[in-house]
Amino acid sequence: MIGIGLVGFGYWGPNLARNFQSLPQYQLAAICEMNPERAALASQNYPTAAVTTDYAAMLDMDGIDAIVIATPVSTHFELTRAALLAGKDVLVEKPFTRTSAEARELIDLAETRGRIIAVDHTFLYTGAVQTIKRLVEAGELGKIVYIDSVRINLGLFQSDVNVIYDLAPHDLSITQHLLERDPVAVQAVGASHAGNDIENIAYLHLEYEDNLIAHFHVNWLSPVKVRHFLIGGTSKMIVYDDMQPSEKVKVYDKGIVIKEGDVESLYRVYVDYRTGDMVAPKLPFGEALRVEAEHFAECVETRCRPISDGHMGLSVVRVLEAAQRSIKHHGDRVELSSI
Ligand SMILES: NC(=O)c1ccc[n+]([C@@H]2O[C@H](COP(=O)([O-])OP(=O)(O)OC[C@H]3O[C@@H](n4cnc5c(N)ncnc54)[C@H](O)[C@@H]3O)[C@@H](O)[C@H]2O)c1
């Protein structure tokens, strides 16, 4: 059994605690929470776990092999670093860190010490994204030419990060997982309406080689919740609507056929439309966090690399950092090679 120490029992921590507690591979040995009311709740819900407000004390406890970090982003670097130095494997919430320099330092430390870092990019473990990944790998979509996502709702205004750091890691990790490559440049614009300098609405534009573009709209100030992810391929296109209770993924056999013009209309290009069937594939069932926790156990036991490892976390953070830089310069194009 893998002994788990969870730090952070706020909004997301309880979901992690529930999943780790329910799996036979783990023992939820300790919970560290600095807020006394939340710590009392953790004690009440998990009476067999040692609950403490002292993180260093938890790292020193016997029987803890891995640390799960569910605290605000600004704390991820220090808490992950301390866990790695104490010889623990780590599952840290998204986004991995605030800066790419921090992410690189943690990756180096984990590699030197032979420790595993996994970043909780939860969506990668959903049946929907697993199915889309399978379709992309099988070449069903042809060449992917664009990705377009809307992730908006009346969200919790965070005090330490903007909406890009809060919501875009989902879109960026899905995109990175599907494309397996980084963009070359990023542009972002956004605005703050809460009387501080923290953007609550933003638009990200990612530019890849081969004329592939990706566009993400993230917003905490929308009256409706939308989770709409569109992938355009030269053969087929996918609409992933996470708000649908079933048939979240729809594969459209639609597209264009480009024909060269005849002599009279020299240089003119004709576009014909191709409209075939729509298929909604059956998706694997299961809570993403549970699937992820099972995968993490396998990585800890066999010392293999997690799907969402530190390098995936770094790829996401590099784009966040580029977007942050762009947003502060009114949408300037930021080359990813500079990050
Ligand atoms: N994967 C997902 O889908 C998902 C969803 C929501 C949040 N998150 C991520 O989870 C993390 C936490 O978000 P949240 O919404 O739960 O935040 P939160 O503020 O609700 O909870 C964080 C908790 O950590 C505690 N804490 C902070 N520093 C601590 C320390 N040094 N020692 C002990 N306790 C400490 C706080 O008291 C608080 O209770 C963030 O990184 C966020 O991005 C991920």
PDBQT file of the ligand as one rigid body, heavy atoms in Angstrom, charges set to zero:
ROOT
HETATM    1  N1  LIG A 401      -7.992  19.546 -11.306  1.00  0.00    +0.000 N 
HETATM    2  C1  LIG A 401      -9.070  20.303 -11.211  1.00  0.00    +0.000 C 
HETATM    3  O1  LIG A 401     -10.041  20.148 -11.954  1.00  0.00    +0.000 OA
HETATM    4  C2  LIG A 401      -9.092  21.368 -10.163  1.00  0.00    +0.000 A 
HETATM    5  C3  LIG A 401     -10.301  21.931  -9.735  1.00  0.00    +0.000 A 
HETATM    6  C4  LIG A 401     -10.254  22.920  -8.743  1.00  0.00    +0.000 A 
HETATM    7  C5  LIG A 401      -9.041  23.332  -8.230  1.00  0.00    +0.000 A 
HETATM    8  N2  LIG A 401      -7.897  22.773  -8.677  1.00  0.00    +0.000 N 
HETATM    9  C6  LIG A 401      -6.590  23.191  -8.169  1.00  0.00    +0.000 C 
HETATM   10  O2  LIG A 401      -6.473  22.796  -6.806  1.00  0.00    +0.000 OA
HETATM   11  C7  LIG A 401      -5.668  23.723  -6.096  1.00  0.00    +0.000 C 
HETATM   12  C8  LIG A 401      -6.432  24.209  -4.872  1.00  0.00    +0.000 C 
HETATM   13  O3  LIG A 401      -7.589  24.865  -5.306  1.00  0.00    +0.000 OA
HETATM   14  P1  LIG A 401      -8.859  25.013  -4.343  1.00  0.00    +0.000 P 
HETATM   15  O4  LIG A 401      -9.925  25.610  -5.192  1.00  0.00    +0.000 OA
HETATM   16  O5  LIG A 401      -9.120  23.735  -3.620  1.00  0.00    +0.000 OA
HETATM   17  O6  LIG A 401      -8.318  26.107  -3.327  1.00  0.00    +0.000 OA
HETATM   18  P2  LIG A 401      -8.875  26.408  -1.856  1.00  0.00    +0.000 P 
HETATM   19  O7  LIG A 401      -8.365  27.759  -1.508  1.00  0.00    +0.000 OA
HETATM   20  O8  LIG A 401     -10.344  26.141  -1.784  1.00  0.00    +0.000 OA
HETATM   21  O9  LIG A 401      -8.176  25.315  -0.941  1.00  0.00    +0.000 OA
HETATM   22  C9  LIG A 401      -6.804  25.326  -0.660  1.00  0.00    +0.000 C 
HETATM   23  C10 LIG A 401      -6.616  24.866   0.791  1.00  0.00    +0.000 C 
HETATM   24  O10 LIG A 401      -5.220  24.732   1.042  1.00  0.00    +0.000 OA
HETATM   25  C11 LIG A 401      -4.962  25.202   2.355  1.00  0.00    +0.000 C 
HETATM   26  N3  LIG A 401      -3.539  25.565   2.415  1.00  0.00    +0.000 N 
HETATM   27  C12 LIG A 401      -2.895  26.531   1.729  1.00  0.00    +0.000 A 
HETATM   28  N4  LIG A 401      -1.582  26.511   1.982  1.00  0.00    +0.000 NA
HETATM   29  C13 LIG A 401      -1.382  25.523   2.874  1.00  0.00    +0.000 A 
HETATM   30  C14 LIG A 401      -0.215  25.019   3.547  1.00  0.00    +0.000 A 
HETATM   31  N5  LIG A 401       0.995  25.526   3.304  1.00  0.00    +0.000 N 
HETATM   32  N6  LIG A 401      -0.378  23.987   4.397  1.00  0.00    +0.000 NA
HETATM   33  C15 LIG A 401      -1.603  23.466   4.631  1.00  0.00    +0.000 A 
HETATM   34  N7  LIG A 401      -2.735  23.901   4.033  1.00  0.00    +0.000 NA
HETATM   35  C16 LIG A 401      -2.631  24.918   3.168  1.00  0.00    +0.000 A 
HETATM   36  C17 LIG A 401      -5.919  26.372   2.537  1.00  0.00    +0.000 C 
HETATM   37  O11 LIG A 401      -6.153  26.617   3.901  1.00  0.00    +0.000 OA
HETATM   38  C18 LIG A 401      -7.168  25.869   1.811  1.00  0.00    +0.000 C 
HETATM   39  O12 LIG A 401      -8.057  25.201   2.668  1.00  0.00    +0.000 OA
HETATM   40  C19 LIG A 401      -5.306  24.819  -7.103  1.00  0.00    +0.000 C 
HETATM   41  O13 LIG A 401      -4.044  24.559  -7.642  1.00  0.00    +0.000 OA
HETATM   42  C20 LIG A 401      -6.372  24.690  -8.175  1.00  0.00    +0.000 C 
HETATM   43  O14 LIG A 401      -5.930  25.129  -9.445  1.00  0.00    +0.000 OA
HETATM   44  C21 LIG A 401      -7.904  21.800  -9.611  1.00  0.00    +0.000 A 
ENDROOT
TORSDOF 0
